[in-house]
Amino acid sequence: MNSVAKLKRNVSGDGEGAGFGFLPPTLAVQCQALIESFHEMHGYACLPDIMWKAGLGPFIKAHGELRDLLKKASTTRSAKKSNAGFVRIATNILALEILANHFAGWNAIYPDAARQAEAILTRRSRGSQTRLIDFYLHPPKYPSSASIAALVPRGNSSRTSDFAR
């Protein structure tokens, strides 16, 4: 099964995300890939915090599909299933933000979906409607081992190797 068909099933075909079935599958695939690539580098444990710190809790709770995904992701004992649930929530929200905010021309390609996304976001949101766009496209700086090694004073090779691990 190709990634578009797989995501169609994940985002809208199993009843959990039926309210977001209007989201273009190609956009959802790209959003999911962006989110997964970020969290493969920085870990999935921070994903729920990212959404809550962005103030998305009330938005998630207001939408039955997202609320159900949150409940399943929060209560499963499987880290893989939990991560997949949080990624699906973030994928739906990021795709909504992209469509509603006319980002990268997606609204011109899918004008009906863009109108639906705008209606959903303006009806339920306060403040910024680009919370996940802002985070994933302008991510906070995470120190890498290479950047830490570059900041260690020269001439003390034993300490450099300790920091660079």
DSSP file (Angstrom, degrees, kcal/mol; ACC not computed):
  #  RESIDUE AA STRUCTURE BP1 BP2  ACC     N-H-->O    O-->H-N    N-H-->O    O-->H-N    TCO  KAPPA ALPHA  PHI   PSI    X-CA   Y-CA   Z-CA
    1    1 A M              0   0    0      0, 0.0     0, 0.0     0, 0.0     0, 0.0   0.000 360.0 360.0 360.0 129.7    0.0    0.0    0.0
    2    2 A N     >  -     0   0    0      1,-0.1     4,-2.5     4,-0.0     5,-0.2  -0.240 360.0-105.4 -74.6 167.8    1.5    3.4   -1.0
    3    3 A S  H  > S+     0   0    0      1,-0.2     4,-2.3     2,-0.2     5,-0.2   0.830 117.9  52.6 -66.4 -33.1    1.9    6.2    1.5
    4    4 A V  H  > S+     0   0    0      2,-0.2     4,-2.5     1,-0.2    -1,-0.2   0.941 112.8  44.1 -67.4 -46.1   -1.0    8.3    0.2
    5    5 A A  H  > S+     0   0    0      2,-0.2     4,-2.0     1,-0.2    -2,-0.2   0.903 114.1  50.6 -64.2 -40.7   -3.4    5.3    0.4
    6    6 A K  H  X S+     0   0    0     -4,-2.5     4,-2.1     1,-0.2    -1,-0.2   0.914 112.5  46.0 -63.3 -43.1   -2.1    4.4    3.9
    7    7 A L  H  X S+     0   0    0     -4,-2.3     4,-3.7     2,-0.2     5,-0.4   0.884 107.1  57.8 -69.9 -37.3   -2.5    8.0    5.1
    8    8 A K  H  X>S+     0   0    0     -4,-2.5     4,-2.4     1,-0.2     5,-1.5   0.936 110.4  44.8 -54.5 -45.7   -6.0    8.2    3.7
    9    9 A R  I  <>S+     0   0    0     -4,-2.0     5,-0.8     3,-0.2     4,-0.3   0.911 117.0  45.3 -64.7 -42.4   -7.0    5.2    5.8
   10   10 A N  I  <5S+     0   0    0     -4,-2.1    -2,-0.2     3,-0.2    -1,-0.2   0.898 119.3  38.9 -69.3 -41.9   -5.2    6.6    8.8
   11   11 A V  I  <5S-     0   0    0     -4,-3.7     9,-0.3    -5,-0.1    -2,-0.2   0.896 140.0  -6.3 -79.0 -40.2   -6.5   10.2    8.6
   12   12 A S  I ><5S+     0   0    0     -4,-2.4     3,-0.7    -5,-0.4    -3,-0.2   0.621 111.9  75.1-133.1 -15.2  -10.1    9.6    7.5
   13   13 A G  I 3 <S+     0   0    0     -5,-1.5    -4,-0.2    -4,-0.3    -3,-0.2   0.623  88.6  55.7 -87.4 -11.4  -11.0    6.0    6.7
   14   14 A D  T 3 <S-     0   0    0     -5,-0.8    -1,-0.2    -4,-0.1    -4,-0.1   0.274 108.2-106.8-107.3  13.8  -11.3    4.3   10.0
   15   15 A G  S <  S+     0   0    0     -3,-0.7     3,-0.5     1,-0.1     4,-0.2   0.122 101.7  92.8  89.3 -23.4  -13.8    6.6   11.7
   16   16 A E  S    S+     0   0    0      1,-0.2    53,-0.2     2,-0.1     3,-0.2   0.848  99.5  24.8 -74.8 -32.3  -11.4    8.2   14.0
   17   17 A G  S >  S+     0   0    0      1,-0.1     3,-2.5    -7,-0.1    -1,-0.2   0.071  80.9 126.5-117.9  23.9  -10.6   11.1   11.7
   18   18 A A  G >   +     0   0    0     -3,-0.5     3,-1.5     1,-0.3     4,-0.1   0.792  68.7  62.2 -57.3 -31.2  -13.8   11.2    9.7
   19   19 A G  G 3  S+     0   0    0      1,-0.3    -1,-0.3    -4,-0.2     3,-0.2   0.644 107.0  45.7 -68.3 -13.4  -14.3   14.9   10.5
   20   20 A F  G X  S+     0   0    0     -3,-2.5     3,-1.7    -9,-0.3    -1,-0.3   0.071  74.1 116.0-115.6  21.6  -11.1   15.7    8.7
   21   21 A G  T <   +     0   0    0     -3,-1.5    -1,-0.1     1,-0.3    -2,-0.1   0.656  66.4  68.9 -65.1 -16.1  -11.7   13.5    5.6
   22   22 A F  T 3  S+     0   0    0     -3,-0.2    -1,-0.3    -4,-0.1    91,-0.1   0.626  72.3 110.3 -77.9 -13.2  -11.7   16.6    3.5
   23   23 A L  S <  S-     0   0    0     -3,-1.7    73,-0.1     1,-0.1   -12,-0.0  -0.438  82.9-107.8 -64.9 130.5   -8.0   17.2    4.1
   24   24 A P     >  -     0   0    0      0, 0.0     4,-2.5     0, 0.0     3,-0.4  -0.401  21.6-139.4 -60.7 126.3   -6.0   16.5    0.9
   25   25 A P  H  > S+     0   0    0      0, 0.0     4,-2.5     0, 0.0     5,-0.2   0.851 101.1  55.6 -57.7 -36.4   -4.2   13.2    1.3
   26   26 A T  H  > S+     0   0    0      2,-0.2     4,-1.8     1,-0.2     5,-0.1   0.894 109.9  46.1 -66.0 -37.6   -1.0   14.6   -0.5
   27   27 A L  H  > S+     0   0    0     -3,-0.4     4,-2.7     2,-0.2     5,-0.2   0.923 112.2  50.9 -67.1 -44.2   -0.9   17.5    2.0
   28   28 A A  H  X S+     0   0    0     -4,-2.5     4,-2.8     1,-0.2    -2,-0.2   0.888 108.2  52.4 -61.6 -39.3   -1.4   15.1    4.9
   29   29 A V  H  X S+     0   0    0     -4,-2.5     4,-2.4    -5,-0.2    -1,-0.2   0.925 111.8  46.2 -62.0 -44.0    1.4   12.8    3.7
   30   30 A Q  H  X S+     0   0    0     -4,-1.8     4,-2.2     2,-0.2    -2,-0.2   0.902 113.1  49.0 -67.0 -40.2    3.7   15.8    3.6
   31   31 A C  H  X S+     0   0    0     -4,-2.7     4,-2.5     2,-0.2     5,-0.2   0.933 112.1  49.0 -63.3 -45.0    2.7   17.1    7.0
   32   32 A Q  H  X S+     0   0    0     -4,-2.8     4,-2.9     1,-0.2     5,-0.2   0.912 110.4  50.8 -61.3 -42.5    3.1   13.6    8.5
   33   33 A A  H  X S+     0   0    0     -4,-2.4     4,-2.4    -5,-0.2    -1,-0.2   0.899 110.8  49.1 -62.8 -40.8    6.6   13.2    6.9
   34   34 A L  H  X S+     0   0    0     -4,-2.2     4,-2.0     2,-0.2    -2,-0.2   0.938 114.0  45.1 -62.9 -47.5    7.6   16.6    8.3
   35   35 A I  H  X S+     0   0    0     -4,-2.5     4,-2.3     1,-0.2    -2,-0.2   0.925 114.9  47.5 -64.2 -45.7    6.4   15.8   11.8
   36   36 A E  H  X S+     0   0    0     -4,-2.9     4,-2.1    -5,-0.2    -1,-0.2   0.899 110.6  51.3 -64.9 -40.3    7.9   12.3   11.8
   37   37 A S  H  X S+     0   0    0     -4,-2.4     4,-1.2    -5,-0.2    -1,-0.2   0.904 110.7  49.1 -65.6 -38.4   11.3   13.5   10.5
   38   38 A F  H  X S+     0   0    0     -4,-2.0     4,-2.1     1,-0.2     3,-0.4   0.944 115.3  43.4 -62.0 -47.4   11.5   16.2   13.3
   39   39 A H  H  X S+     0   0    0     -4,-2.3     4,-2.0     1,-0.2    -2,-0.2   0.720 105.1  61.7 -78.2 -20.1   10.6   13.7   16.0
   40   40 A E  H  < S+     0   0    0     -4,-2.1    -1,-0.2    -5,-0.2    -2,-0.2   0.842 113.6  38.7 -67.4 -31.7   12.9   11.0   14.7
   41   41 A M  H  < S+     0   0    0     -4,-1.2    -2,-0.2    -3,-0.4    -1,-0.2   0.864 131.4  25.6 -82.1 -38.4   15.7   13.5   15.3
   42   42 A H  H  < S-     0   0    0     -4,-2.1    -3,-0.2     1,-0.2    -2,-0.2   0.460 113.4-101.6-111.1  -3.3   14.5   15.0   18.6
   43   43 A G     <  -     0   0    0     -4,-2.0     3,-0.4    -5,-0.2    -1,-0.2   0.134  16.8-109.7  95.0 149.2   12.3   12.2   20.0
   44   44 A Y  S >  S+     0   0    0      1,-0.2     3,-1.7     2,-0.1    -1,-0.1   0.635  99.1  84.5 -87.1 -16.0    8.6   11.7   20.2
   45   45 A A  T 3  S+     0   0    0      1,-0.3     4,-0.4     2,-0.1    -1,-0.2   0.785  88.4  53.8 -60.7 -26.5    8.2   12.3   23.9
   46   46 A C  T 3> S+     0   0    0     -3,-0.4     4,-2.5     1,-0.2    -1,-0.3   0.594  84.1  88.7 -84.2  -9.8    8.1   16.0   23.4
   47   47 A L  H <> S+     0   0    0     -3,-1.7     4,-1.9     1,-0.2     5,-0.2   0.913  87.8  46.4 -59.5 -48.2    5.2   15.9   20.9
   48   48 A P  H  > S+     0   0    0      0, 0.0     4,-2.3     0, 0.0    -1,-0.2   0.913 113.9  50.3 -60.4 -39.3    2.3   16.1   23.4
   49   49 A D  H  > S+     0   0    0     -4,-0.4     4,-3.3     1,-0.2     5,-0.3   0.889 106.0  55.8 -63.9 -39.0    4.1   19.0   25.2
   50   50 A I  H  X S+     0   0    0     -4,-2.5     4,-1.4     1,-0.2    -1,-0.2   0.934 110.4  45.0 -58.6 -46.3    4.5   20.8   21.9
   51   51 A M  H  <>S+     0   0    0     -4,-1.9     5,-2.5     2,-0.2     6,-0.3   0.900 116.3  45.4 -66.8 -39.9    0.8   20.7   21.3
   52   52 A W  H ><5S+     0   0    0     -4,-2.3     3,-1.7     1,-0.2     5,-0.3   0.918 111.8  50.6 -71.6 -41.7   -0.1   21.7   24.8
   53   53 A K  H 3<5S+     0   0    0     -4,-3.3    -1,-0.2     1,-0.3    -2,-0.2   0.789 105.6  58.2 -65.5 -25.7    2.4   24.5   25.0
   54   54 A A  T 3<5S-     0   0    0     -4,-1.4    -1,-0.3    -5,-0.3    -2,-0.2   0.485 119.5-114.0 -79.6  -2.8    1.0   25.8   21.7
   55   55 A G  T < 5S+     0   0    0     -3,-1.7     4,-0.4    -4,-0.1    -3,-0.2   0.753  77.0 131.7  79.0  24.5   -2.3   26.0   23.4
   56   56 A L     >< +     0   0    0     -5,-2.5     4,-2.8     1,-0.2     5,-0.2   0.502  40.5  94.1 -88.8  -4.0   -4.0   23.3   21.3
   57   57 A G  H  > S+     0   0    0     -6,-0.3     4,-2.7    -5,-0.3     5,-0.2   0.935  87.2  44.6 -53.8 -53.5   -5.5   21.4   24.2
   58   58 A P  H  > S+     0   0    0      0, 0.0     4,-1.5     0, 0.0    -1,-0.2   0.880 113.7  51.7 -61.0 -36.5   -8.9   23.2   24.0
   59   59 A F  H  > S+     0   0    0     -4,-0.4     4,-0.6     2,-0.2    -2,-0.2   0.933 111.9  46.2 -64.4 -45.4   -9.0   22.8   20.2
   60   60 A I  H >< S+     0   0    0     -4,-2.8     3,-1.1     1,-0.2     7,-0.5   0.922 112.9  49.5 -62.8 -44.9   -8.2   19.1   20.4
   61   61 A K  H 3< S+     0   0    0     -4,-2.7    -1,-0.2     1,-0.2    -2,-0.2   0.776 105.3  59.0 -66.2 -26.0  -10.8   18.6   23.2
   62   62 A A  H 3< S+     0   0    0     -4,-1.5     2,-0.6    -5,-0.2    -1,-0.2   0.635  97.5  67.4 -78.7 -14.4  -13.4   20.4   21.1
   63   63 A H  S <X S-     0   0    0     -3,-1.1     4,-3.1    -4,-0.6     5,-0.2  -0.932  71.9-151.5-113.6 116.0  -13.2   18.0   18.2
   64   64 A G  H  > S+     0   0    0     -2,-0.6     4,-2.6     1,-0.2     5,-0.2   0.846  95.1  52.6 -53.4 -40.8  -14.4   14.5   18.8
   65   65 A E  H  > S+     0   0    0      2,-0.2     4,-2.0     1,-0.2    -1,-0.2   0.932 114.8  40.7 -64.2 -45.1  -12.1   12.9   16.3
   66   66 A L  H  > S+     0   0    0      2,-0.2     4,-2.7    -3,-0.2    -2,-0.2   0.888 113.7  54.0 -70.3 -38.4   -9.0   14.5   17.8
   67   67 A R  H  X S+     0   0    0     -4,-3.1     4,-2.4    -7,-0.5    -2,-0.2   0.907 109.2  48.7 -61.7 -41.9  -10.2   13.9   21.4
   68   68 A D  H  X S+     0   0    0     -4,-2.6     4,-2.4    -5,-0.2    -1,-0.2   0.909 111.5  48.9 -65.3 -41.7  -10.7   10.2   20.6
   69   69 A L  H  X S+     0   0    0     -4,-2.0     4,-2.9   -53,-0.2     5,-0.2   0.908 111.0  51.4 -61.9 -41.3   -7.2   10.0   19.1
   70   70 A L  H  X S+     0   0    0     -4,-2.7     4,-2.3     2,-0.2    -2,-0.2   0.921 109.4  49.5 -61.8 -44.6   -5.8   11.8   22.2
   71   71 A K  H  X S+     0   0    0     -4,-2.4     4,-1.4     2,-0.2    -1,-0.2   0.931 114.7  44.0 -61.4 -45.7   -7.5    9.4   24.6
   72   72 A K  H  X S+     0   0    0     -4,-2.4     4,-1.6     1,-0.2     3,-0.2   0.926 115.2  48.0 -65.6 -44.0   -6.2    6.4   22.7
   73   73 A A  H  < S+     0   0    0     -4,-2.9    -1,-0.2     1,-0.2    -2,-0.2   0.843 114.0  48.0 -65.8 -32.6   -2.7    7.8   22.3
   74   74 A S  H  < S+     0   0    0     -4,-2.3    -1,-0.2    -5,-0.2    -2,-0.2   0.736 117.8  38.2 -80.7 -23.1   -2.6    8.8   26.0
   75   75 A T  H  < S+     0   0    0     -4,-1.4    -2,-0.2    -3,-0.2    -1,-0.2   0.571  87.2 105.3-108.8  -9.9   -3.7    5.5   27.4
   76   76 A T     <  -     0   0    0     -4,-1.6     6,-0.0    -5,-0.1    -4,-0.0  -0.384  60.2-145.7 -71.1 150.7   -2.1    2.8   25.2
   77   77 A R  S    S+     0   0    0     -2,-0.1     2,-0.6     5,-0.0    -1,-0.1   0.551  76.2  91.8 -89.4  -9.4    0.8    0.9   26.6
   78   78 A S     >  -     0   0    0      1,-0.2     4,-2.4     2,-0.0     5,-0.2  -0.773  62.1-158.4 -91.3 119.9    2.5    0.7   23.3
   79   79 A A  H  > S+     0   0    0     -2,-0.6     4,-2.9     1,-0.2     5,-0.2   0.886  94.6  54.6 -62.5 -38.0    4.9    3.6   22.6
   80   80 A K  H  > S+     0   0    0      2,-0.2     4,-2.1     1,-0.2    -1,-0.2   0.923 111.5  43.0 -63.3 -44.9    4.7    3.0   18.9
   81   81 A K  H  > S+     0   0    0      2,-0.2     4,-2.1     1,-0.2    -1,-0.2   0.875 114.3  51.7 -68.7 -37.6    0.9    3.3   18.9
   82   82 A S  H  X S+     0   0    0     -4,-2.4     4,-2.3     2,-0.2     5,-0.2   0.945 111.1  46.5 -63.3 -48.6    1.0    6.3   21.2
   83   83 A N  H  X S+     0   0    0     -4,-2.9     4,-2.5     1,-0.2    -2,-0.2   0.913 111.2  52.6 -59.9 -43.2    3.5    8.1   19.0
   84   84 A A  H  X S+     0   0    0     -4,-2.1     4,-2.1    -5,-0.2    -1,-0.2   0.884 109.1  50.4 -61.7 -38.7    1.4    7.3   15.9
   85   85 A G  H  X S+     0   0    0     -4,-2.1     4,-2.0     2,-0.2    -1,-0.2   0.927 111.6  46.0 -65.7 -45.4   -1.7    8.7   17.6
   86   86 A F  H  X S+     0   0    0     -4,-2.3     4,-2.5     1,-0.2    -2,-0.2   0.873 111.7  52.8 -66.1 -35.7    0.0   12.0   18.5
   87   87 A V  H  X S+     0   0    0     -4,-2.5     4,-2.8    -5,-0.2    -1,-0.2   0.906 107.7  51.7 -64.3 -40.7    1.5   12.2   15.0
   88   88 A R  H  X S+     0   0    0     -4,-2.1     4,-2.2     2,-0.2    -2,-0.2   0.894 110.2  48.7 -63.9 -39.8   -2.0   11.8   13.6
   89   89 A I  H  X S+     0   0    0     -4,-2.0     4,-2.2     2,-0.2    -2,-0.2   0.962 114.7  44.3 -62.3 -50.8   -3.4   14.6   15.8
   90   90 A A  H  X S+     0   0    0     -4,-2.5     4,-2.9     1,-0.2     5,-0.2   0.863 110.9  55.7 -63.5 -36.3   -0.5   16.9   14.8
   91   91 A T  H  X S+     0   0    0     -4,-2.8     4,-2.4     2,-0.2    -1,-0.2   0.938 108.9  46.5 -61.4 -48.0   -0.8   16.0   11.1
   92   92 A N  H  X S+     0   0    0     -4,-2.2     4,-2.1     2,-0.2    -2,-0.2   0.924 115.6  45.3 -60.9 -45.0   -4.5   16.9   11.0
   93   93 A I  H  X S+     0   0    0     -4,-2.2     4,-2.6     2,-0.2    -2,-0.2   0.920 112.9  49.3 -68.2 -43.6   -3.9   20.2   12.8
   94   94 A L  H  X S+     0   0    0     -4,-2.9     4,-2.4     1,-0.2    -1,-0.2   0.913 111.4  49.8 -62.3 -42.3   -0.8   21.2   10.7
   95   95 A A  H  X S+     0   0    0     -4,-2.4     4,-2.3    -5,-0.2     5,-0.2   0.903 110.5  50.7 -63.2 -40.7   -2.8   20.4    7.5
   96   96 A L  H  X S+     0   0    0     -4,-2.1     4,-3.0    -5,-0.2     5,-0.2   0.936 110.9  48.7 -59.5 -46.9   -5.7   22.6    8.7
   97   97 A E  H  X S+     0   0    0     -4,-2.6     4,-1.8     1,-0.2     6,-0.2   0.907 110.7  50.4 -60.9 -43.2   -3.3   25.4    9.5
   98   98 A I  H  <>S+     0   0    0     -4,-2.4     5,-2.3     2,-0.2     9,-0.3   0.925 115.6  41.7 -63.5 -45.2   -1.6   25.2    6.1
   99   99 A L  H ><5S+     0   0    0     -4,-2.3     3,-1.2     1,-0.2    -2,-0.2   0.936 116.0  47.9 -67.4 -46.3   -4.9   25.3    4.2
  100  100 A A  H 3<5S+     0   0    0     -4,-3.0    -1,-0.2     1,-0.3    -2,-0.2   0.771 113.8  47.0 -68.7 -26.0   -6.5   28.0    6.4
  101  101 A N  T 3<5S-     0   0    0     -4,-1.8    -1,-0.3    -5,-0.2    -2,-0.2   0.219 108.3-118.6-104.4  14.4   -3.5   30.3    6.2
  102  102 A H  T X 5 +     0   0    0     -3,-1.2     3,-0.7     1,-0.2     2,-0.4   0.861  48.8 178.9  56.2  39.4   -3.0   30.0    2.4
  103  103 A F  G > < -     0   0    0     -5,-2.3     3,-1.8     1,-0.2    -1,-0.2  -0.613  60.7 -14.3 -81.2 129.0    0.5   28.5    3.0
  104  104 A A  G 3  S-     0   0    0     -2,-0.4    -1,-0.2     1,-0.3    -2,-0.1   0.670 118.2 -68.8  56.7  23.4    2.5   27.6    0.0
  105  105 A G  G X> S+     0   0    0     -3,-0.7     4,-1.3    -7,-0.1     3,-0.7   0.541  96.1 130.6  81.0   6.7   -0.5   27.8   -2.4
  106  106 A W  H <> S+     0   0    0     -3,-1.8     4,-2.4     1,-0.2     8,-0.2   0.850  70.3  59.8 -61.9 -33.2   -2.4   24.7   -1.0
  107  107 A N  H 34 S+     0   0    0     -9,-0.3    -1,-0.2     1,-0.2     7,-0.2   0.830 102.8  51.9 -65.3 -31.1   -5.5   26.8   -0.8
  108  108 A A  H <4 S+     0   0    0     -3,-0.7    -1,-0.2     1,-0.2    -2,-0.2   0.844 112.9  44.4 -72.6 -33.6   -5.4   27.5   -4.6
  109  109 A I  H  < S+     0   0    0     -4,-1.3    -2,-0.2     1,-0.2    -1,-0.2   0.864 129.8  25.0 -77.0 -37.1   -5.1   23.8   -5.3
  110  110 A Y     X  +     0   0    0     -4,-2.4     4,-2.3    -5,-0.2    -1,-0.2  -0.615  69.7 162.3-128.0  70.3   -7.8   22.8   -2.8
  111  111 A P  H  > S+     0   0    0      0, 0.0     4,-2.1     0, 0.0     5,-0.1   0.857  76.5  50.8 -63.7 -36.5  -10.1   25.8   -2.4
  112  112 A D  H  > S+     0   0    0      2,-0.2     4,-2.1     1,-0.2     5,-0.2   0.928 112.1  46.8 -66.9 -43.4  -13.0   23.9   -0.9
  113  113 A A  H  > S+     0   0    0      1,-0.2     4,-2.6     2,-0.2    -1,-0.2   0.882 110.3  54.4 -63.9 -37.8  -10.8   22.2    1.7
  114  114 A A  H  X S+     0   0    0     -4,-2.3     4,-2.6    -7,-0.2    -1,-0.2   0.905 107.6  49.7 -63.8 -41.0   -9.2   25.6    2.5
  115  115 A R  H  X S+     0   0    0     -4,-2.1     4,-2.2     2,-0.2    -1,-0.2   0.909 111.9  48.2 -64.2 -41.2  -12.7   27.1    3.2
  116  116 A Q  H  X S+     0   0    0     -4,-2.1     4,-2.3     2,-0.2    -2,-0.2   0.914 111.9  49.3 -64.8 -42.0  -13.5   24.2    5.5
  117  117 A A  H  X S+     0   0    0     -4,-2.6     4,-2.7     2,-0.2     5,-0.2   0.918 110.4  50.7 -63.6 -43.7  -10.2   24.5    7.3
  118  118 A E  H  X S+     0   0    0     -4,-2.6     4,-2.7     1,-0.2     5,-0.3   0.916 110.3  50.1 -59.2 -43.5  -10.7   28.2    7.8
  119  119 A A  H  X S+     0   0    0     -4,-2.2     4,-1.7     2,-0.2    -1,-0.2   0.910 112.4  46.7 -62.9 -42.4  -14.2   27.6    9.2
  120  120 A I  H  X S+     0   0    0     -4,-2.3     4,-1.4     1,-0.2    -2,-0.2   0.942 116.6  43.0 -65.6 -47.5  -12.9   25.0   11.6
  121  121 A L  H  X S+     0   0    0     -4,-2.7     4,-1.5     1,-0.2    -2,-0.2   0.889 116.3  45.5 -70.1 -39.4  -10.0   27.1   12.8
  122  122 A T  H  < S+     0   0    0     -4,-2.7    -1,-0.2    -5,-0.2    -2,-0.2   0.837 111.0  54.3 -74.7 -29.8  -11.8   30.5   13.1
  123  123 A R  H  < S+     0   0    0     -4,-1.7    -1,-0.2    -5,-0.3    -2,-0.2   0.855 123.6  23.2 -69.0 -34.4  -14.8   28.9   14.9
  124  124 A R  H  < S+     0   0    0     -4,-1.4     2,-0.3    -5,-0.2    -2,-0.2   0.458 104.4  87.0-115.4  -2.2  -12.7   27.3   17.6
  125  125 A S     <  -     0   0    0     -4,-1.5     2,-0.4    -5,-0.1     4,-0.1  -0.727  46.3-163.7-111.8 154.8   -9.5   29.2   17.9
  126  126 A R        -     0   0    0     -2,-0.3     2,-0.2     2,-0.2    -3,-0.0  -0.988  65.3  -8.8-124.0 137.9   -8.2   32.2   19.8
  127  127 A G  S    S+     0   0    0     -2,-0.4    -2,-0.1     2,-0.1     0, 0.0  -0.467 114.1  20.9  80.1-148.7   -5.0   33.9   18.8
  128  128 A S        -     0   0    0     -2,-0.2     3,-0.2     1,-0.1    -2,-0.2  -0.209  49.0-165.1 -61.1 140.7   -2.5   32.5   16.3
  129  129 A Q  S    S+     0   0    0      1,-0.2    -1,-0.1    -4,-0.1   -28,-0.1   0.119  82.2  66.3-108.4  17.7   -3.7   30.0   13.8
  130  130 A T     >  +     0   0    0      1,-0.1     4,-2.8     2,-0.1     5,-0.2  -0.156  56.3 130.9-127.8  39.1   -0.2   28.9   12.8
  131  131 A R  H  > S+     0   0    0     -3,-0.2     4,-1.6     1,-0.2    -1,-0.1   0.919  81.0  34.7 -63.6 -45.9    1.0   27.3   16.0
  132  132 A L  H  > S+     0   0    0      2,-0.2     4,-3.0     1,-0.2     5,-0.4   0.839 115.8  55.8 -80.7 -31.7    2.3   24.1   14.4
  133  133 A I  H  > S+     0   0    0      1,-0.2     4,-2.3     2,-0.2     5,-0.4   0.954 109.8  48.2 -58.4 -47.6    3.5   25.9   11.3
  134  134 A D  H  X S+     0   0    0     -4,-2.8     4,-1.1     1,-0.2    -2,-0.2   0.901 116.0  43.7 -59.4 -41.8    5.5   28.2   13.4
  135  135 A F  H  < S+     0   0    0     -4,-1.6    -2,-0.2    -5,-0.2    -1,-0.2   0.960 119.4  37.7 -71.6 -51.0    7.0   25.3   15.4
  136  136 A Y  H  < S+     0   0    0     -4,-3.0    -2,-0.2     1,-0.2    -3,-0.2   0.791 123.5  39.9 -77.7 -26.8    7.8   22.8   12.6
  137  137 A L  H  < S+     0   0    0     -4,-2.3    -1,-0.2    -5,-0.4    -3,-0.2   0.670 130.1  29.3 -94.9 -17.2    9.0   25.4   10.0
  138  138 A H  S  < S-     0   0    0     -4,-1.1    -1,-0.2    -5,-0.4    -2,-0.1  -0.491  90.2-175.6-132.7  62.8   10.8   27.6   12.5
  139  139 A P        -     0   0    0      0, 0.0    -3,-0.1     0, 0.0    -4,-0.1  -0.176  31.0-101.1 -66.3 152.2   11.8   25.0   15.1
  140  140 A P        -     0   0    0      0, 0.0     2,-0.5     0, 0.0    -5,-0.0  -0.317  48.2 -95.4 -63.5 155.9   13.6   25.9   18.3
  141  141 A K        -     0   0    0     -3,-0.1    -3,-0.0     1,-0.0     0, 0.0  -0.622  38.1-163.9 -80.5 126.5   17.3   25.3   18.3
  142  142 A Y        -     0   0    0     -2,-0.5     2,-0.3    -3,-0.1    -1,-0.0  -0.931  24.8-117.9-107.5 130.9   18.3   22.0   19.8
  143  143 A P        -     0   0    0      0, 0.0     2,-0.2     0, 0.0     3,-0.0  -0.501  30.3-157.8 -69.7 129.7   22.0   21.6   20.6
  144  144 A S     >  -     0   0    0     -2,-0.3     4,-2.4     1,-0.1     5,-0.2  -0.628  30.4-110.3 -99.4 165.0   23.6   18.8   18.7
  145  145 A S  H  > S+     0   0    0     -2,-0.2     4,-2.5     1,-0.2     5,-0.2   0.861 120.3  54.5 -63.3 -32.8   26.7   17.0   19.7
  146  146 A A  H  > S+     0   0    0      2,-0.2     4,-1.8     1,-0.2    -1,-0.2   0.908 109.6  45.6 -67.1 -40.8   28.6   18.7   16.8
  147  147 A S  H  > S+     0   0    0      2,-0.2     4,-0.9     1,-0.2    -2,-0.2   0.868 113.1  50.1 -71.2 -34.1   27.5   22.2   18.0
  148  148 A I  H >X S+     0   0    0     -4,-2.4     4,-0.9     2,-0.2     3,-0.7   0.929 110.4  50.2 -66.6 -43.5   28.4   21.3   21.6
  149  149 A A  H >< S+     0   0    0     -4,-2.5     3,-0.5     1,-0.3    -2,-0.2   0.865 107.4  54.7 -61.6 -35.9   31.8   20.0   20.5
  150  150 A A  H 3< S+     0   0    0     -4,-1.8    -1,-0.3     1,-0.2    -2,-0.2   0.751 108.3  49.7 -69.3 -22.8   32.4   23.3   18.5
  151  151 A L  H << S+     0   0    0     -4,-0.9    -1,-0.2    -3,-0.7    -2,-0.2   0.598  85.7 103.0 -92.1 -12.4   31.7   25.3   21.7
  152  152 A V  S << S-     0   0    0     -4,-0.9     4,-0.0    -3,-0.5     8,-0.0  -0.504  86.2 -99.7 -72.1 137.4   34.1   23.4   24.0
  153  153 A P    >   -     0   0    0      0, 0.0     3,-0.8     0, 0.0     7,-0.1  -0.272  41.3-114.1 -57.7 140.8   37.4   25.2   24.6
  154  154 A R  T 3  S+     0   0    0      1,-0.2    -4,-0.0    -4,-0.1     3,-0.0  -0.323  92.6  44.3 -72.0 156.1   40.3   24.0   22.4
  155  155 A G  T 3  S+     0   0    0     -2,-0.0     2,-0.4     1,-0.0    -1,-0.2   0.386  89.9  87.5  92.6  -3.7   43.3   22.3   23.9
  156  156 A N    X>  +     0   0    0     -3,-0.8     4,-1.7     1,-0.1     3,-0.5  -0.677  47.6 169.3-125.6  76.7   41.4   20.0   26.3
  157  157 A S  H 3> S+     0   0    0     -2,-0.4     4,-1.9     1,-0.2     5,-0.2   0.784  71.9  59.6 -64.0 -30.5   40.7   17.0   24.1
  158  158 A S  H 3> S+     0   0    0      1,-0.2     4,-1.2     2,-0.2    -1,-0.2   0.904 108.7  44.3 -67.8 -38.2   39.5   14.7   26.9
  159  159 A R  H <> S+     0   0    0     -3,-0.5     4,-2.0     2,-0.2     5,-0.2   0.869 109.0  58.0 -71.6 -35.5   36.7   17.2   27.8
  160  160 A T  H  X S+     0   0    0     -4,-1.7     4,-1.9     1,-0.2    -2,-0.2   0.919 105.9  48.5 -59.6 -44.3   35.8   17.6   24.2
  161  161 A S  H  < S+     0   0    0     -4,-1.9     4,-0.4     1,-0.2    -1,-0.2   0.840 108.7  54.8 -68.4 -30.7   35.2   13.9   23.8
  162  162 A D  H >< S+     0   0    0     -4,-1.2     3,-0.7     1,-0.2    -1,-0.2   0.915 113.1  41.3 -66.1 -41.7   33.0   13.9   26.9
  163  163 A F  H 3< S+     0   0    0     -4,-2.0    -2,-0.2     1,-0.2    -1,-0.2   0.799 107.7  60.9 -75.9 -29.5   30.7   16.6   25.6
  164  164 A A  T 3<        0   0    0     -4,-1.9    -1,-0.2     1,-0.2    -2,-0.2   0.492 360.0 360.0 -81.1  -1.9   30.5   15.3   22.1
  165  165 A R    <         0   0    0     -3,-0.7    -1,-0.2    -4,-0.4    -2,-0.1   0.487 360.0 360.0 -77.0 360.0   28.9   12.0   23.0
